[in-house]
Amino acid sequence: MFAVRPTRRSVLALPLIVGAALTRTAAAQTEALEVRAARGVAELERWTKAQGAELGARVIELSSGRALAESSADRALNPASTQKILTVAAALERLGPAYSFVTSLHGRQSGDSLDQLILRSDGDPELDSSDLLALIERLCARGVRRIQGDVLVDQSAFDDAWDPPAYEQRPKDSSAYRAPVSAVAIDGNTVTLHVQATAPGERALAWLEPAGIGNVDGSITSTDKAKRPENVGLTITPSGGRVLARVSGSVESGRPPFRFARRLPNPELAPAHVLVALLGRMGIRVEGRAAAGGAGVQAELARRTSRPLAQLIQPLAKRSDNFYAEMLMKALGRGAAKAGVGSSSAGAAAIEAFLKAHHAFTPGMRVRNGSGLFDANRVSATSLTRILELAYTDWRIGPELTAALAIGGVDGTLAARFSKSAADRRVRAKTGTLSSVISLSGYLFGPRPLAFAFLMNGLPGKQSEARRKIDAVVEALA
Protein backbone atom coordinates (compact mmCIF):
# COMPACT_ATOMS: atom_id res chain seq x y z
CA MET A 1 0.00 0.00 0.00
CA PHE A 2 1.33 3.40 -0.94
CA ALA A 3 0.67 6.54 1.16
CA VAL A 4 -0.04 9.75 -0.69
CA ARG A 5 2.36 12.42 0.46
CA PRO A 6 1.23 16.06 0.14
CA THR A 7 3.44 18.25 -1.97
CA ARG A 8 4.68 21.64 -0.85
CA ARG A 9 2.42 23.29 -3.44
CA SER A 10 -0.66 21.42 -2.18
CA VAL A 11 0.11 22.30 1.43
CA LEU A 12 0.46 25.97 0.57
CA ALA A 13 -2.81 25.89 -1.40
CA LEU A 14 -4.78 24.20 1.41
CA PRO A 15 -5.69 27.42 3.33
CA LEU A 16 -6.89 28.99 0.09
CA ILE A 17 -9.04 25.98 -0.68
CA VAL A 18 -10.48 25.88 2.85
CA GLY A 19 -11.04 29.65 2.83
CA ALA A 20 -12.85 29.47 -0.49
CA ALA A 21 -15.02 26.64 0.83
CA LEU A 22 -15.89 28.61 3.96
CA THR A 23 -16.70 31.66 1.85
CA ARG A 24 -19.02 29.58 -0.33
CA THR A 25 -20.63 28.10 2.80
CA ALA A 26 -21.15 31.55 4.35
CA ALA A 27 -22.59 32.85 1.09
CA ALA A 28 -24.96 29.88 0.92
CA GLN A 29 -26.03 30.46 4.52
CA THR A 30 -26.65 34.14 3.83
CA GLU A 31 -28.64 33.29 0.74
CA ALA A 32 -30.71 30.76 2.70
CA LEU A 33 -31.33 33.35 5.44
CA GLU A 34 -32.39 35.93 2.87
CA VAL A 35 -34.78 33.43 1.30
CA ARG A 36 -36.38 32.64 4.66
CA ALA A 37 -36.65 36.33 5.52
CA ALA A 38 -38.17 37.20 2.14
CA ARG A 39 -40.65 34.33 2.32
CA GLY A 40 -41.68 35.19 5.87
CA VAL A 41 -42.20 38.88 5.19
CA ALA A 42 -44.04 38.13 1.94
CA GLU A 43 -46.40 35.79 3.79
CA LEU A 44 -47.02 38.47 6.43
CA GLU A 45 -47.74 40.96 3.67
CA ARG A 46 -50.24 38.63 1.95
CA TRP A 47 -52.04 37.82 5.19
CA THR A 48 -52.19 41.46 6.33
CA LYS A 49 -53.60 42.63 3.00
CA ALA A 50 -56.23 39.88 3.16
CA GLN A 51 -57.39 41.33 6.47
CA GLY A 52 -57.61 44.85 5.04
CA ALA A 53 -54.87 45.88 7.46
CA GLU A 54 -51.47 47.60 7.19
CA LEU A 55 -47.98 46.17 7.62
CA GLY A 56 -44.57 47.69 8.12
CA ALA A 57 -41.74 45.14 8.32
CA ARG A 58 -37.96 45.06 8.10
CA VAL A 59 -35.28 42.47 8.90
CA ILE A 60 -31.61 43.48 8.85
CA GLU A 61 -28.31 41.69 9.28
CA LEU A 62 -26.51 43.47 12.11
CA SER A 63 -22.97 42.70 10.95
CA SER A 64 -23.51 44.64 7.72
CA GLY A 65 -26.65 46.69 8.32
CA ARG A 66 -28.06 45.21 5.12
CA ALA A 67 -31.81 44.68 4.83
CA LEU A 68 -32.61 41.01 4.22
CA ALA A 69 -36.32 41.64 3.68
CA GLU A 70 -38.80 44.47 4.09
CA SER A 71 -42.35 45.53 3.33
CA SER A 72 -43.44 49.18 3.48
CA ALA A 73 -40.62 49.65 5.96
CA ASP A 74 -40.89 53.47 5.89
CA ARG A 75 -44.65 53.44 6.47
CA ALA A 76 -45.50 55.35 9.67
CA LEU A 77 -47.78 53.17 11.80
CA ASN A 78 -48.97 52.98 15.38
CA PRO A 79 -46.12 51.13 17.13
CA ALA A 80 -48.03 50.37 20.36
CA SER A 81 -45.49 49.53 23.08
CA THR A 82 -42.56 49.04 20.71
CA GLN A 83 -42.39 52.83 21.09
CA LYS A 84 -40.65 52.08 24.39
CA ILE A 85 -37.52 51.00 22.48
CA LEU A 86 -37.15 54.55 21.19
CA THR A 87 -37.90 56.10 24.59
CA VAL A 88 -35.33 53.90 26.34
CA ALA A 89 -32.64 54.39 23.69
CA ALA A 90 -33.03 58.18 23.76
CA ALA A 91 -32.91 58.23 27.56
CA LEU A 92 -29.80 56.06 27.69
CA GLU A 93 -27.99 58.34 25.26
CA ARG A 94 -29.23 61.71 26.56
CA LEU A 95 -29.32 60.98 30.33
CA GLY A 96 -26.82 58.12 30.53
CA PRO A 97 -27.06 54.61 32.05
CA ALA A 98 -25.80 55.87 35.43
CA TYR A 99 -28.43 58.62 35.73
CA SER A 100 -30.37 58.53 39.02
CA PHE A 101 -33.39 60.38 40.37
CA VAL A 102 -33.30 62.21 43.70
CA THR A 103 -36.09 62.44 46.27
CA SER A 104 -35.52 64.64 49.30
CA LEU A 105 -37.04 66.20 52.42
CA HIS A 106 -36.47 69.90 53.19
CA GLY A 107 -37.16 72.23 56.11
CA ARG A 108 -35.54 74.25 58.88
CA GLN A 109 -35.03 72.51 62.20
CA SER A 110 -35.11 74.14 65.62
CA GLY A 111 -34.72 71.72 68.49
CA ASP A 112 -37.11 68.82 67.93
CA SER A 113 -39.33 70.83 65.54
CA LEU A 114 -39.43 71.74 61.86
CA ASP A 115 -41.04 74.94 60.67
CA GLN A 116 -42.46 72.97 57.71
CA LEU A 117 -41.59 69.86 55.72
CA ILE A 118 -41.25 69.70 51.94
CA LEU A 119 -41.16 66.50 49.89
CA ARG A 120 -39.46 66.94 46.51
CA SER A 121 -38.52 64.61 43.65
CA ASP A 122 -37.42 64.93 40.04
CA GLY A 123 -39.45 62.00 38.72
CA ASP A 124 -38.36 58.78 40.45
CA PRO A 125 -40.74 56.17 38.95
CA GLU A 126 -40.20 53.52 41.63
CA LEU A 127 -40.68 55.69 44.72
CA ASP A 128 -42.97 53.98 47.25
CA SER A 129 -44.12 54.18 50.85
CA SER A 130 -41.15 52.22 52.17
CA ASP A 131 -38.83 54.84 50.67
CA LEU A 132 -40.74 57.59 52.46
CA LEU A 133 -40.48 55.66 55.73
CA ALA A 134 -36.71 55.43 55.28
CA LEU A 135 -36.54 59.20 54.83
CA ILE A 136 -38.70 59.74 57.92
CA GLU A 137 -36.38 57.48 59.92
CA ARG A 138 -33.59 59.92 59.13
CA LEU A 139 -35.74 62.74 60.51
CA CYS A 140 -36.23 60.72 63.68
CA ALA A 141 -32.48 60.20 63.90
CA ARG A 142 -32.09 64.00 63.77
CA GLY A 143 -34.42 64.28 66.76
CA VAL A 144 -37.45 65.64 64.88
CA ARG A 145 -40.70 65.06 66.76
CA ARG A 146 -42.96 67.81 65.45
CA ILE A 147 -43.84 69.70 62.26
CA GLN A 148 -45.13 73.10 63.27
CA GLY A 149 -46.33 74.12 59.84
CA ASP A 150 -47.56 72.37 56.71
CA VAL A 151 -46.34 69.26 54.98
CA LEU A 152 -45.83 70.31 51.36
CA VAL A 153 -45.23 68.42 48.14
CA ASP A 154 -43.10 70.15 45.52
CA GLN A 155 -44.19 68.96 42.06
CA SER A 156 -42.34 71.71 40.19
CA ALA A 157 -39.82 69.45 38.40
CA PHE A 158 -42.62 68.42 35.98
CA ASP A 159 -45.55 70.37 34.58
CA ASP A 160 -49.08 69.81 35.87
CA ALA A 161 -50.40 68.01 32.78
CA TRP A 162 -50.92 64.86 34.82
CA ASP A 163 -52.29 62.72 31.97
CA PRO A 164 -49.83 62.01 29.12
CA PRO A 165 -50.94 62.73 25.55
CA ALA A 166 -53.63 60.36 24.16
CA TYR A 167 -54.72 59.25 27.65
CA GLU A 168 -57.78 61.45 27.17
CA GLN A 169 -59.01 58.90 24.63
CA ARG A 170 -60.16 56.71 27.55
CA PRO A 171 -61.38 59.31 30.07
CA LYS A 172 -63.45 56.84 32.10
CA ASP A 173 -60.80 54.14 32.31
CA SER A 174 -59.53 53.93 35.90
CA SER A 175 -57.08 51.08 35.21
CA ALA A 176 -53.66 51.26 36.82
CA TYR A 177 -51.94 50.90 33.45
CA ARG A 178 -52.90 54.49 32.60
CA ALA A 179 -51.73 56.10 35.84
CA PRO A 180 -51.06 59.85 35.72
CA VAL A 181 -47.56 61.32 35.80
CA SER A 182 -46.11 63.72 38.38
CA ALA A 183 -42.64 64.64 39.61
CA VAL A 184 -43.42 63.22 43.05
CA ALA A 185 -45.34 59.97 42.67
CA ILE A 186 -45.94 57.30 45.32
CA ASP A 187 -46.60 53.67 44.36
CA GLY A 188 -46.74 54.52 40.67
CA ASN A 189 -49.59 57.01 41.24
CA THR A 190 -51.98 54.16 41.94
CA VAL A 191 -54.28 53.33 44.83
CA THR A 192 -54.75 49.72 45.92
CA LEU A 193 -57.80 48.25 47.64
CA HIS A 194 -57.00 45.22 49.80
CA VAL A 195 -59.81 42.81 50.67
CA GLN A 196 -59.74 40.04 53.27
CA ALA A 197 -62.72 37.73 53.77
CA THR A 198 -64.09 37.05 57.24
CA ALA A 199 -66.75 34.68 58.62
CA PRO A 200 -69.92 34.10 56.52
CA GLY A 201 -72.40 36.96 56.91
CA GLU A 202 -69.84 39.34 58.32
CA ARG A 203 -68.28 42.37 56.74
CA ALA A 204 -65.01 41.69 54.90
CA LEU A 205 -61.99 43.77 55.81
CA ALA A 206 -61.13 46.42 53.23
CA TRP A 207 -58.38 49.04 53.33
CA LEU A 208 -56.40 51.27 50.99
CA GLU A 209 -52.72 51.67 50.29
CA PRO A 210 -50.61 53.73 50.38
CA ALA A 211 -51.45 54.91 53.90
CA GLY A 212 -53.33 58.19 54.08
CA ILE A 213 -54.42 58.06 50.44
CA GLY A 214 -58.14 58.07 51.26
CA ASN A 215 -61.14 56.38 52.85
CA VAL A 216 -63.33 53.37 52.08
CA ASP A 217 -67.10 53.87 51.85
CA GLY A 218 -69.59 51.00 51.67
CA SER A 219 -69.07 47.36 52.53
CA ILE A 220 -68.19 43.95 51.12
CA THR A 221 -70.00 40.96 52.59
CA SER A 222 -68.35 37.62 53.28
CA THR A 223 -70.54 34.71 52.07
CA ASP A 224 -70.60 30.98 52.71
CA LYS A 225 -71.01 29.98 49.08
CA ALA A 226 -70.74 32.16 46.02
CA LYS A 227 -70.99 31.70 42.28
CA ARG A 228 -67.67 33.47 42.04
CA PRO A 229 -64.90 33.69 44.68
CA GLU A 230 -65.14 37.45 44.43
CA ASN A 231 -67.79 39.85 43.19
CA VAL A 232 -66.53 43.22 44.33
CA GLY A 233 -67.48 46.63 42.98
CA LEU A 234 -64.96 49.46 43.28
CA THR A 235 -65.20 53.11 42.24
CA ILE A 236 -62.44 55.63 42.97
CA THR A 237 -63.33 59.34 43.10
CA PRO A 238 -61.30 62.41 44.12
CA SER A 239 -61.87 63.75 47.62
CA GLY A 240 -59.97 66.86 48.75
CA GLY A 241 -56.59 65.82 47.39
CA ARG A 242 -57.17 62.23 48.45
CA VAL A 243 -59.61 59.59 47.19
CA LEU A 244 -62.89 58.01 48.24
CA ALA A 245 -63.16 54.30 47.44
CA ARG A 246 -66.79 53.17 47.16
CA VAL A 247 -67.03 49.41 47.52
CA SER A 248 -69.83 46.86 47.27
CA GLY A 249 -70.44 43.18 46.57
CA SER A 250 -69.33 39.97 48.21
CA VAL A 251 -66.38 37.67 48.69
CA GLU A 252 -66.35 33.97 49.53
CA SER A 253 -65.21 33.16 53.07
CA GLY A 254 -61.94 31.31 53.13
CA ARG A 255 -60.72 32.95 49.96
CA PRO A 256 -57.13 34.23 50.29
CA PRO A 257 -56.73 38.02 50.54
CA PHE A 258 -56.64 39.83 47.20
CA ARG A 259 -56.34 43.36 45.89
CA PHE A 260 -57.39 45.78 43.15
CA ALA A 261 -55.16 48.55 41.81
CA ARG A 262 -56.58 51.73 40.25
CA ARG A 263 -55.07 54.95 38.92
CA LEU A 264 -55.10 58.06 41.10
CA PRO A 265 -57.57 60.61 39.70
CA ASN A 266 -55.26 63.50 40.65
CA PRO A 267 -51.70 62.96 41.95
CA GLU A 268 -50.83 66.53 42.97
CA LEU A 269 -51.46 66.37 46.73
CA ALA A 270 -51.51 62.61 47.30
CA PRO A 271 -47.80 62.34 48.27
CA ALA A 272 -48.25 65.00 50.98
CA HIS A 273 -51.21 63.11 52.50
CA VAL A 274 -49.24 59.86 52.43
CA LEU A 275 -46.28 61.58 54.09
CA VAL A 276 -48.52 63.00 56.87
CA ALA A 277 -49.91 59.52 57.59
CA LEU A 278 -46.46 57.95 57.73
CA LEU A 279 -45.11 60.73 59.95
CA GLY A 280 -47.90 59.97 62.40
CA ARG A 281 -47.01 56.29 62.37
CA MET A 282 -43.44 57.18 63.26
CA GLY A 283 -44.53 59.39 66.16
CA ILE A 284 -43.96 62.77 64.52
CA ARG A 285 -46.86 65.17 65.11
CA VAL A 286 -48.01 67.37 62.24
CA GLU A 287 -49.73 70.60 63.27
CA GLY A 288 -50.30 71.96 59.78
CA ARG A 289 -51.99 70.52 56.70
CA ALA A 290 -51.03 68.64 53.57
CA ALA A 291 -50.62 71.05 50.65
CA ALA A 292 -48.65 71.86 47.50
CA GLY A 293 -45.64 74.16 47.44
CA GLY A 294 -42.14 74.59 48.84
CA ALA A 295 -40.28 75.01 45.54
CA GLY A 296 -37.96 77.70 46.94
CA VAL A 297 -36.87 75.89 50.11
CA GLN A 298 -33.29 74.57 49.95
CA ALA A 299 -32.53 73.36 53.50
CA GLU A 300 -32.12 69.63 52.89
CA LEU A 301 -32.77 67.19 55.74
CA ALA A 302 -32.64 63.79 54.02
CA ARG A 303 -32.38 62.38 50.50
CA ARG A 304 -32.86 59.17 48.56
CA THR A 305 -31.10 58.34 45.30
CA SER A 306 -32.84 55.91 42.97
CA ARG A 307 -31.28 52.95 41.25
CA PRO A 308 -29.42 53.92 38.06
CA LEU A 309 -31.33 54.28 34.81
CA ALA A 310 -29.74 51.07 33.48
CA GLN A 311 -31.77 49.17 36.11
CA LEU A 312 -34.91 51.31 36.07
CA ILE A 313 -35.52 50.58 32.39
CA GLN A 314 -35.90 46.84 33.01
CA PRO A 315 -39.52 46.93 34.28
CA LEU A 316 -40.25 49.51 31.59
CA ALA A 317 -39.17 47.21 28.75
CA LYS A 318 -39.65 43.71 30.15
CA ARG A 319 -43.06 44.33 31.77
CA SER A 320 -44.01 47.15 29.37
CA ASP A 321 -44.69 49.53 32.26
CA ASN A 322 -46.44 52.62 30.84
CA PHE A 323 -45.94 54.70 33.98
CA TYR A 324 -42.16 54.25 33.93
CA ALA A 325 -42.09 55.17 30.24
CA GLU A 326 -44.08 58.39 30.68
CA MET A 327 -42.06 59.45 33.75
CA LEU A 328 -38.87 58.86 31.79
CA MET A 329 -40.20 60.89 28.87
CA LYS A 330 -40.85 63.91 31.11
CA ALA A 331 -37.39 63.49 32.65
CA LEU A 332 -35.97 63.63 29.13
CA GLY A 333 -37.99 66.78 28.53
CA ARG A 334 -36.72 68.34 31.73
CA GLY A 335 -33.14 67.79 30.63
CA ALA A 336 -33.85 69.39 27.28
CA ALA A 337 -36.10 72.28 28.36
CA LYS A 338 -34.54 75.68 29.01
CA ALA A 339 -36.81 76.25 32.01
CA GLY A 340 -35.85 72.88 33.50
CA VAL A 341 -39.47 71.73 33.76
CA GLY A 342 -40.30 68.30 32.38
CA SER A 343 -43.21 67.99 29.98
CA SER A 344 -44.41 65.36 27.55
CA SER A 345 -44.03 67.75 24.62
CA ALA A 346 -40.41 68.54 25.53
CA GLY A 347 -39.74 64.83 25.99
CA ALA A 348 -41.27 64.04 22.60
CA ALA A 349 -39.10 66.73 21.00
CA ALA A 350 -36.02 65.20 22.64
CA ILE A 351 -36.86 61.73 21.28
CA GLU A 352 -37.47 63.11 17.80
CA ALA A 353 -34.16 65.03 17.93
CA PHE A 354 -32.40 61.81 18.95
CA LEU A 355 -33.95 59.94 16.01
CA LYS A 356 -33.04 62.68 13.53
CA ALA A 357 -29.46 62.79 14.80
CA HIS A 358 -29.13 59.10 13.91
CA HIS A 359 -31.01 59.29 10.59
CA ALA A 360 -33.84 57.22 12.05
CA PHE A 361 -36.69 59.72 11.63
CA THR A 362 -38.65 58.79 8.51
CA PRO A 363 -41.41 60.84 6.82
CA GLY A 364 -44.79 60.76 8.58
CA MET A 365 -43.40 59.81 11.98
CA ARG A 366 -44.57 61.51 15.15
CA VAL A 367 -43.94 61.02 18.85
CA ARG A 368 -46.51 62.22 21.38
CA ASN A 369 -46.15 59.92 24.37
CA GLY A 370 -43.37 57.66 25.63
CA SER A 371 -45.30 54.45 26.22
CA GLY A 372 -47.06 53.94 22.89
CA LEU A 373 -50.40 53.69 24.67
CA PHE A 374 -53.56 54.47 22.68
CA ASP A 375 -53.57 56.18 19.28
CA ALA A 376 -50.68 58.57 19.83
CA ASN A 377 -47.50 57.82 17.88
CA ARG A 378 -46.50 56.94 14.35
CA VAL A 379 -43.25 55.02 13.87
CA SER A 380 -41.73 53.05 10.98
CA ALA A 381 -40.05 49.65 10.92
CA THR A 382 -37.02 51.41 9.41
CA SER A 383 -36.77 53.73 12.42
CA LEU A 384 -36.94 50.86 14.92
CA THR A 385 -34.34 48.71 13.17
CA ARG A 386 -31.97 51.67 12.73
CA ILE A 387 -32.08 52.37 16.47
CA LEU A 388 -31.59 48.68 17.25
CA GLU A 389 -28.61 48.68 14.87
CA LEU A 390 -27.24 51.79 16.60
CA ALA A 391 -27.59 50.16 20.02
CA TYR A 392 -25.89 46.98 18.77
CA THR A 393 -22.78 48.95 17.80
CA ASP A 394 -22.80 51.59 20.55
CA TRP A 395 -21.44 50.38 23.90
CA ARG A 396 -22.95 53.42 25.66
CA ILE A 397 -26.54 52.25 25.19
CA GLY A 398 -26.46 48.78 23.64
CA PRO A 399 -25.75 46.53 26.65
CA GLU A 400 -28.38 48.19 28.84
CA LEU A 401 -31.05 48.29 26.12
CA THR A 402 -30.48 44.64 25.21
CA ALA A 403 -30.58 43.56 28.87
CA ALA A 404 -33.87 45.39 29.39
CA LEU A 405 -35.70 43.63 26.54
CA ALA A 406 -37.84 40.58 27.29
CA ILE A 407 -36.19 37.21 26.54
CA GLY A 408 -38.18 34.79 24.40
CA GLY A 409 -39.51 31.88 26.46
CA VAL A 410 -38.00 33.29 29.67
CA ASP A 411 -39.39 36.51 31.08
CA GLY A 412 -41.46 39.65 30.71
CA THR A 413 -44.02 39.88 27.94
CA LEU A 414 -42.24 37.09 26.02
CA ALA A 415 -42.29 34.51 28.81
CA ALA A 416 -44.92 32.41 27.00
CA ARG A 417 -43.59 32.92 23.47
CA PHE A 418 -40.83 31.10 21.53
CA SER A 419 -40.30 28.61 24.39
CA LYS A 420 -40.48 25.49 22.20
CA SER A 421 -38.73 26.70 19.08
CA ALA A 422 -35.27 27.43 17.75
CA ALA A 423 -35.82 31.04 18.81
CA ASP A 424 -36.03 30.09 22.51
CA ARG A 425 -33.75 32.45 24.48
CA ARG A 426 -32.33 33.84 21.25
CA VAL A 427 -35.01 36.52 20.91
CA ARG A 428 -34.78 39.74 22.90
CA ALA A 429 -37.60 42.02 21.92
CA LYS A 430 -40.34 44.48 22.85
CA THR A 431 -43.95 43.53 22.26
CA GLY A 432 -46.83 45.85 21.42
CA THR A 433 -50.56 45.22 21.79
CA LEU A 434 -53.56 47.51 21.35
CA SER A 435 -57.14 46.84 20.31
CA SER A 436 -56.20 46.78 16.62
CA VAL A 437 -52.38 46.80 16.75
CA ILE A 438 -49.81 44.02 17.10
CA SER A 439 -46.10 44.71 16.94
CA LEU A 440 -42.79 43.08 17.80
CA SER A 441 -39.32 44.56 17.47
CA GLY A 442 -35.94 43.46 18.71
CA TYR A 443 -33.03 41.11 18.15
CA LEU A 444 -32.55 37.50 17.06
CA PHE A 445 -29.13 36.38 18.25
CA GLY A 446 -27.12 33.52 16.81
CA PRO A 447 -24.28 33.00 14.31
CA ARG A 448 -25.73 35.84 12.19
CA PRO A 449 -27.41 38.33 14.58
CA LEU A 450 -30.48 40.08 13.18
CA ALA A 451 -32.66 43.05 14.11
CA PHE A 452 -36.31 43.10 13.12
CA ALA A 453 -39.46 45.20 13.38
CA PHE A 454 -42.99 44.08 12.55
CA LEU A 455 -45.88 46.55 12.87
CA MET A 456 -49.46 45.54 12.06
CA ASN A 457 -52.32 48.05 12.23
CA GLY A 458 -56.05 47.62 11.64
CA LEU A 459 -56.57 44.16 13.14
CA PRO A 460 -59.46 44.42 15.64
CA GLY A 461 -60.21 41.02 17.12
CA LYS A 462 -57.32 39.32 15.33
CA GLN A 463 -54.43 40.09 17.64
CA SER A 464 -53.74 36.47 18.58
CA GLU A 465 -53.57 35.32 14.97
CA ALA A 466 -51.36 38.27 14.02
CA ARG A 467 -49.04 37.47 16.90
CA ARG A 468 -48.73 33.86 15.75
CA LYS A 469 -47.95 34.99 12.20
CA ILE A 470 -45.13 37.25 13.39
CA ASP A 471 -43.72 34.58 15.71
CA ALA A 472 -43.67 32.09 12.82
CA VAL A 473 -41.44 34.43 10.80
CA VAL A 474 -39.01 34.90 13.70
CA GLU A 475 -38.92 31.15 14.35
CA ALA A 476 -38.19 30.47 10.67
CA LEU A 477 -35.29 32.94 10.79
CA ALA A 478 -33.91 31.13 13.85
Stockholm file with secondary structure:
# STOCKHOLM 1.0

chainA/1-478         MFAVRPTRRSVLALPLIVGAALTRTAAAQTEALEVRAARGVAELERWTKAQGAELGARVIELSSGRALAESSADRALNPASTQKILTVAAALERLGPAYSFVTSLHGRQSGDSLDQLILRSDGDPELDSSDLLALIERLCARGVRRIQGDVLVDQSAFDDAWDPPAYEQRPKDSSAYRAPVSAVAIDGNTVTLHVQATAPGERALAWLEPAGIGNVDGSITSTDKAKRPENVGLTITPSGGRVLARVSGSVESGRPPFRFARRLPNPELAPAHVLVALLGRMGIRVEGRAAAGGAGVQAELARRTSRPLAQLIQPLAKRSDNFYAEMLMKALGRGAAKAGVGSSSAGAAAIEAFLKAHHAFTPGMRVRNGSGLFDANRVSATSLTRILELAYTDWRIGPELTAALAIGGVDGTLAARFSKSAADRRVRAKTGTLSSVISLSGYLFGPRPLAFAFLMNGLPGKQSEARRKIDAVVEALA
#=GR chainA/1-478 SS CCCCCCCHHHHHHHHHHHHHHHHHHHHHHHHHHHHHHHHHHHHHHHHHHHTTCEEEEEEEETTTTEEEEEESTTCCBCCGGGHHHHHHHHHHHHTCTTCCCEEEEECCEETTEESCEEEEESCCTTCCHHHHHHHHHHHHHTTCCEECSCEEEECTTBCSCCSCTTGGGSTTCCBGGGCCCCSSCSGGGEEEEEEECCSTTSBCEEEEESTTSEEEEECCEEESSCSSSEEEEEEEEEETTEEEEEEEEEEETTCCCEEEEEECSCCSSHHHHHHHHHHHHTTCEECSCEEECCTTCCCEEEEEECCCHHHHHHHHHHSCCHHHHHHHHHHHHHHHCTTCCBCHHHHHHHHHHHHHHTTCCCTTCBCCCSSCCSSCCBBCHHHHHHHHHHHHHCTTTHHHHHHHSEETTTSGGGTTSSTTSTTTTTEEEEEEEETTEEEEEEEECSSSCEEEEEEEESCTTCHHHHHHHHHHHHHHHC
#=GC SS_cons         CCCCCCCHHHHHHHHHHHHHHHHHHHHHHHHHHHHHHHHHHHHHHHHHHHTTCEEEEEEEETTTTEEEEEESTTCCBCCGGGHHHHHHHHHHHHTCTTCCCEEEEECCEETTEESCEEEEESCCTTCCHHHHHHHHHHHHHTTCCEECSCEEEECTTBCSCCSCTTGGGSTTCCBGGGCCCCSSCSGGGEEEEEEECCSTTSBCEEEEESTTSEEEEECCEEESSCSSSEEEEEEEEEETTEEEEEEEEEEETTCCCEEEEEECSCCSSHHHHHHHHHHHHTTCEECSCEEECCTTCCCEEEEEECCCHHHHHHHHHHSCCHHHHHHHHHHHHHHHCTTCCBCHHHHHHHHHHHHHHTTCCCTTCBCCCSSCCSSCCBBCHHHHHHHHHHHHHCTTTHHHHHHHSEETTTSGGGTTSSTTSTTTTTEEEEEEEETTEEEEEEEECSSSCEEEEEEEESCTTCHHHHHHHHHHHHHHHC
//
